[in-house]
Amino acid sequence: MTLSKSQYIRGLQCHKSLWLYKNKPELRDTPDSAQESLFNTGYQVGDLAKNLFPKGVEIEFDASNFNGMIQKTEEFIANDTKVIYEATFKENDIFAMADILVKNGDAWNIYEVKGSTSVKEYHLNDAAIQWYALSNAIKINRTYIVHINNSYVREGELDIKELFTIEDVTDEVLIRQDDIPLYLSQMDEILQGNMPDIDIGTHCSDPHGCDFWDYCWKHIPRPSVFNLYRMWGSKKFELYYKGIVSYDDIINNNIPLNDTQKLQVEAYQSGTVTINKPIIKEFLDEIQYPINFFDFETFQNAIPRFENQRPYGQIPFQYSLHILHKDGTLEHKEFLGDENSDPRLALIEQMLSDITPIGSIVAYNQSFEIGRIKDLASFAPEYEQELLAFNERFLDLIVPFRQKGYYHPDFNGSFSIKAVLPAMFPGNDELNYKKLGSVQNGGDAMDTFANLHLLKDKSKRDEIRKDLLAYCHLDTLAMVRILEKLYEIAG
């Protein structure tokens, strides 16, 4: 049996996941845009980190000829090459590629590059299995994790020595060496037999979301105990392991619930909408016309592209603004930045012009918008006073729902706008995110814009920009329709 590093880490997380990966790969879930973006970020960070150790030679990846990659690595080592990128080995039944291998006297230092902002436990396991494999082929001196320094702020040219933090993890890696043969033996035994009988658990998402989720969770009904509002995951699994899975199970076993959870279960059982008009009216009484329905979209880069940008900092690049006047007039304004330049200053200036000088500013989960406005105020101190004045006018449209002023059984324990909207307006294509184009959620918007500058096809870029505008437009139109519905309910 030969395992790659990633397969070994998968096996540490769950033997069943490893067995499925090796024996039933067709059952894997299709990667979503967030996962693809994570992979792309890893590649970009890895390529940039090579500049920490310049003038190295790279082993070209060839999925059809791993033996050729291994042979190339052996040749470079034999020729006393000082720096090798993607050095490839197959030792001790482990296939491993070292991101950066640097000669240090008669030994080698290993540098593994990660796109995260700190060293994680699974990074140590990754480095440990790599040491275990490579130490059979070369003499290793030290091993390091190279990761992003999220306190770095770009000023002028990118400073990669400041962008990256290099941590020596040799001691932690050596501690793990004695356990590796046992783990490998267990994995080998598992792979030789039938699929292991391992139930779902917290390991399904720790440290990574498993890509056999749909297969392993197919027996869970919807809704289930896992949909209960704000219950700890460990508590949900405690109930599950006792056979308490469905809402009927919860009721029949008299499981203690908080008020929102009780409402959630009772609404599903009765199929009726619960309305508390005083709560709705209390919220509506705070609103002042003209009403500015406002929503940001942001992107983030592991590698800062612009001046005064931090790694993974949320950069607003787009907003949608619907303005509802007291006479019922509804107007729409919007901004979408140029993907090739820093959008923040242009966004600030147009936002200050577009939002009315008086009236409420309504957002859904307002803390996000308020936080981004604070960031923008720090970015452009000349506009700080005007920007922060907006934050005093915000009202959060999620409030009457969280306070149980309106609860629909189809909310299923969630008060997000993606849950509220289809429940309140079933079958309404105008308010259906699934009818949109390539951008159907905030994650799509973030990842799409972050990589848009890399797209060479102008017609494709223009199409994506239209999709971005349509998505953000729906976010604020949805708020308009939800508020109108609340006014209607309140009479």
CORHU-V844204 format. One record per pair of residues at least 4 apart in sequence whose ideal C-beta (glycine too) atoms are under 7 Angstrom apart, sorted by the first residue. I is the first residue (numbers start at 1). GAP is how many residues later the second one is. Records with the same first field share a line. If there is no record, write none. Layout:
I = GAP / GAP
//
This chain:
1 = 92 / 187 / 190
2 = 88 / 91 / 93
3 = 4 / 5 / 90 / 91 / 184
4 = 91
5 = 4 / 89 / 91 / 121 / 124 / 125
6 = 4
7 = 4 / 11 / 14
8 = 4 / 86 / 121
9 = 4 / 113 / 116 / 117
10 = 7 / 8 / 11
11 = 4 / 7 / 176
12 = 113 / 171
13 = 4 / 190 / 194 / 195
14 = 4 / 184 / 189 / 196
15 = 4 / 172 / 175 / 181 / 183
16 = 4 / 179 / 180 / 182
17 = 4 / 193 / 195
18 = 4 / 169 / 172
19 = 4 / 171 / 172 / 176 / 177
20 = 4 / 7 / 192
21 = 4
22 = 169
27 = 185 / 188
28 = 183 / 184
29 = 182 / 183 / 184 / 185
31 = 4 / 5
33 = 4 / 410 / 411 / 414
34 = 4 / 409 / 413
35 = 4
36 = 4
37 = 4 / 410
38 = 4
39 = 4
40 = 4 / 411
41 = 4 / 74 / 261
42 = 4 / 73
43 = 4
44 = 4 / 258 / 259
45 = 4 / 68 / 70 / 103 / 257 / 258
46 = 53 / 67
48 = 112 / 255
49 = 51 / 64 / 97 / 115
50 = 6 / 35 / 50
51 = 109
52 = 108 / 112
53 = 30 / 47 / 49
55 = 28
56 = 27 / 28 / 29
57 = 19 / 24 / 27
58 = 27 / 28
59 = 10 / 13 / 14 / 25 / 26 / 27 / 28 / 29
61 = 25
62 = 6 / 7
65 = 4
66 = 4 / 29
67 = 4
68 = 4
69 = 4 / 19
70 = 4 / 18 / 19 / 20
71 = 4
72 = 4
73 = 4 / 11 / 14 / 15 / 16
74 = 4
75 = 4
76 = 5 / 8
77 = 4 / 61
82 = 20 / 21
83 = 17 / 19
84 = 17
85 = 15
86 = 11 / 13
87 = 10 / 11 / 14
88 = 9
89 = 7 / 44 / 45 / 48
90 = 5
91 = 42 / 43 / 45 / 46
92 = 40 / 41 / 44
93 = 91
94 = 35 / 38 / 39
96 = 34 / 37 / 38
98 = 12 / 32 / 36
99 = 12 / 13 / 14
100 = 11 / 13
101 = 7 / 9
102 = 6 / 7 / 9
103 = 5
104 = 4 / 5 / 37
106 = 33
107 = 32 / 33 / 34
108 = 30 / 31 / 32 / 33
109 = 32 / 33 / 35
110 = 20 / 24 / 30 / 33 / 34
111 = 33 / 35
112 = 14 / 15 / 18 / 33 / 34
113 = 33
114 = 9 / 31 / 32 / 33
115 = 33 / 187
116 = 4 / 31 / 32
117 = 30 / 31 / 33 / 194 / 195
118 = 29
119 = 4 / 5 / 26 / 28 / 48 / 50
120 = 87
121 = 4 / 86
122 = 4 / 85
123 = 4 / 22
124 = 4 / 45 / 48 / 49 / 52
125 = 4 / 51
126 = 4
127 = 4 / 16 / 18 / 42 / 46
128 = 4 / 45 / 48 / 49 / 52
129 = 4 / 51
130 = 4
131 = 4 / 9 / 12 / 42 / 46
132 = 45 / 48
134 = 4 / 6
135 = 5
142 = 26 / 28
143 = 26 / 27 / 30
144 = 22 / 23 / 24 / 25
145 = 22 / 24
146 = 18 / 20
147 = 18
148 = 15 / 16 / 154 / 163
149 = 13 / 14 / 15 / 16
150 = 160 / 161 / 162
152 = 10 / 11 / 158 / 159
153 = 155 / 157
154 = 4 / 150 / 152 / 153 / 154 / 155
155 = 152
158 = 5
159 = 4
160 = 4
163 = 140 / 148
169 = 4
170 = 4
171 = 4
172 = 4
176 = 4
179 = 4
180 = 4
181 = 4
182 = 4
183 = 4
184 = 4
185 = 4
186 = 4
187 = 4
188 = 4
189 = 4
190 = 6
200 = 4 / 16 / 17
201 = 36
202 = 4 / 31 / 32 / 35
204 = 6 / 9 / 12
205 = 4
209 = 4
212 = 4
213 = 4
214 = 4
220 = 4 / 6 / 25
221 = 24 / 25
223 = 4 / 24 / 45 / 189
224 = 21 / 22
225 = 11 / 14 / 15 / 19 / 20 / 25
226 = 10
227 = 185 / 186
228 = 8 / 33 / 36 / 185
229 = 31 / 32 / 35 / 184
231 = 4 / 5 / 30
233 = 4
234 = 4
235 = 4
236 = 4
237 = 4
238 = 4
239 = 5 / 16
240 = 4 / 5
243 = 6
244 = 5 / 6 / 9 / 11
245 = 4
247 = 4 / 18 / 21 / 22
248 = 4
249 = 4
250 = 5 / 15
251 = 14
257 = 4 / 5 / 8
259 = 4
260 = 4 / 144
261 = 4
262 = 4
263 = 4 / 11 / 141 / 144
264 = 4 / 149
265 = 4
266 = 4
267 = 5 / 7 / 140 / 142
268 = 141
271 = 138
273 = 134 / 135
274 = 130 / 133
275 = 131 / 214
276 = 4 / 128 / 129
277 = 4 / 213
278 = 4
279 = 4 / 121 / 124 / 125 / 126
280 = 4 / 120 / 125 / 126 / 206 / 209 / 210
281 = 4 / 209
283 = 116 / 117 / 122
284 = 202 / 203 / 206
286 = 109
287 = 4 / 73 / 108
288 = 71 / 72
289 = 36 / 37 / 70
290 = 33 / 34 / 35 / 36 / 66 / 69
291 = 33 / 68 / 69 / 71
292 = 29 / 31 / 63 / 64 / 67 / 68 / 69 / 70
293 = 28 / 29 / 69 / 183 / 186 / 187
294 = 25 / 27 / 67 / 68 / 69 / 75 / 182
295 = 24 / 25 / 68 / 177 / 180 / 181
296 = 20 / 23 / 72 / 73 / 76
297 = 20 / 21 / 145 / 148 / 175
298 = 16 / 17 / 18 / 19 / 74 / 148
299 = 16 / 18 / 147 / 150 / 151
300 = 12 / 13 / 14 / 15 / 146 / 150
301 = 4 / 149
302 = 9 / 10
303 = 8
304 = 5 / 6 / 7
305 = 4
306 = 36
307 = 35
308 = 71
309 = 4 / 6
314 = 58 / 61
315 = 29
316 = 28 / 31 / 56 / 60
317 = 20 / 26 / 132
318 = 17 / 18 / 19 / 150 / 154
319 = 15 / 16 / 28 / 32 / 153
320 = 14 / 152 / 153 / 155 / 156
321 = 11 / 12 / 13 / 33 / 34 / 155
322 = 8 / 10 / 154 / 155 / 158
323 = 8 / 33
324 = 6 / 156
325 = 4
330 = 150
332 = 141
333 = 21
334 = 135 / 138 / 139
335 = 12 / 15 / 16
336 = 129 / 132 / 133
337 = 6 / 9 / 10
338 = 5
339 = 110 / 113 / 114
340 = 113
343 = 4
344 = 4 / 32 / 35
345 = 4 / 35
346 = 4
347 = 4
348 = 4 / 28 / 32 / 35 / 39
349 = 4
350 = 4
351 = 4
352 = 31 / 34
355 = 6 / 35
360 = 33 / 35
361 = 29 / 32 / 33
362 = 33 / 35 / 117 / 121
363 = 6 / 31 / 33 / 34
364 = 33 / 34 / 53 / 115
365 = 31 / 33
366 = 4 / 28 / 30
367 = 4
368 = 4
369 = 4 / 25
370 = 4 / 21 / 24
371 = 4
372 = 4
373 = 4 / 14 / 17 / 18
374 = 4
375 = 4
376 = 4 / 11
377 = 6 / 7 / 10 / 11
383 = 4
384 = 4
385 = 4
397 = 82 / 85 / 86
398 = 4 / 17
399 = 4
400 = 5 / 6 / 86
401 = 4 / 5 / 14 / 19
402 = 13
406 = 83
407 = 4
408 = 15 / 16
410 = 13
411 = 4 / 8 / 9 / 12
412 = 7
414 = 5
415 = 4 / 5
416 = 4
417 = 4 / 61
418 = 15
419 = 4
420 = 4 / 62
421 = 4 / 10 / 57 / 61
422 = 4
424 = 58 / 61
425 = 6 / 56
428 = 4
429 = 6
431 = 47 / 50
433 = 7 / 8 / 41
434 = 6
436 = 4 / 31 / 34 / 35 / 38
437 = 30 / 33
438 = 6 / 10 / 26 / 29
439 = 5 / 6 / 9 / 28 / 29 / 32
440 = 4 / 31
442 = 4
443 = 4
444 = 4
445 = 4 / 23 / 26
446 = 4
447 = 4
448 = 4 / 16 / 20
449 = 19
452 = 9 / 12
455 = 5 / 6
457 = 4
458 = 4
459 = 4
460 = 4
461 = 4
462 = 4
463 = 4
464 = 4
465 = 4
466 = 4
467 = 4
468 = 4
469 = 4
470 = 4
471 = 4
473 = 4
474 = 4
476 = 4
477 = 4
478 = 4
479 = 4
480 = 4
481 = 4
482 = 4
483 = 4
484 = 4
485 = 4
486 = 4
//
